[in-house]
Amino acid sequence: MRDVFVAGIGMTPFGKQPARGLKDLADEAVSGALKDAGRGVDDVEACYVGNAVGGTITGQEMLPGQFALRPSGIGEIPIFNVENACASASSALHLAWQGVASGLYDAVLAVGVEKMTHPDKARSFAAIGGALDVDELPDPGDVPPGRSFLMDLYADVTKDYMERTGATREDLARVVVKNQRHGSHNPLAQYGGEPTVDAVLAAREIVWPFTLPMCSPISDGAAAALVVADRYLAGDEPPIAIRASTIRTASIGGERSVTTLAAQAAYEHAGLGPADLDCVEVHDAAASAELWIYEQLGLAEPGGGAALLRSGRTALGGEQPVNTSGGLLARGHPIGATGLAQIVELILQLRGAAGARQVPDARLGLAQNAGGWHGRDNVVSAIHVLERR
């Protein structure tokens, strides 16, 4: 297996952008990644495009990537469409990494693009529901209007987690406060500010224990990365290597969380452990998820997620900041693009180019991106470990 590097990154602002479509969003991200890498369209040998709900929202089925990339001038080469729920973009990156690591290609583009906003908000929520087993969906009349049923499932697990660990609603609000503060320093983030714990708790309730700021928003956006062999590196930026790329699917019996499975495989492949990481991006689709992901990644002991948060270690200025981008809660969550947005953030951190949210001397970063839901856990989880060489 060859060393694989991320040579260029590009990303649109995340947010509700009703006037923009998949082509426009993808073109901005792709153009940015190629320019950042000092490469052109002719250098790209293959492309993997992550998209999860385009068929439901836009009506474009079967070939979303091929059509979305035409304005960027990308044709003739192999283009593969990757649909893996919220882990679609990370899956695209994993496949791009495989192509370069195996020696099949020298330069591969990974793209994640998503259009989630629609004049009928019910269609957006229905699209998100596609990440569940359709044979186990509730009757439409049993789903409360105005929210994704996924939040009901997250809420059920969160109540059990709170009872088991002693985590409180105030802790959930603290996750929001931290990530909104981080997002305020990210010019591409959908949200960002300085809310208080009391203000988060006083916001409109979605489903107990969640208020609105504790749930990731509906978003549009795109992100891209050019993945290359070392001979394709150019420019003055320090090379950023993909030290590990792993994807796991939930076990049938559910003995261990799917994120634990993916993280353990990534740590073994990279030859390091959670204590070695300088910055981390996690899939905080709901505020509570960040707490238990701390534990699944080994950043905290089982049951210790809330204590880790309260310690300040995972905030900017702490020893191991988490979600410096603002996370899904503040940066936004265009499903098929989120995984690559995490990679964009890590690259900026490892280059020392993250501005006011910079983690000093960051050398190793990890991104955890999960998707789908079955039983009490996500269905798929992807881990990428990046290293500044």
Secondary structure, 3 states (H helix, E strand, C coil): CCCCEEEEEEECCCECCCCCCHHHHHHHHHHHHHHHHCCCHHHCCEEEEECCCHHHHHCCCCCHHHHHCHHHCCCCCCEEEECCHHHHHHHHHHHHHHHHHCCCCCEEEEEEEECCCCCCHHHHHHHHHHHCCHHHCCCHHHCCCCCCHHHHHHHHHHHHHHHHHCCCHHHHHHHHHHHHHHHCCCCCCCCCCCCCHHHHHHCCEEECCEEHHHECCCCEEEEEEEEECHHHCCCCCCCEEEEEEEEEECCCCCCCCHHHHHHHHHHHHHCCCHHHCCEEECCCCEHHHHHHHHHHCCCCCCCCHHHHHHHCCCCCCCCCCECCCCHHHHHCCCHHHHHHHHHHHHHHHHHCCCHHHCCCCCCEEEEEEEECCECCECCEEEEEEEEEC
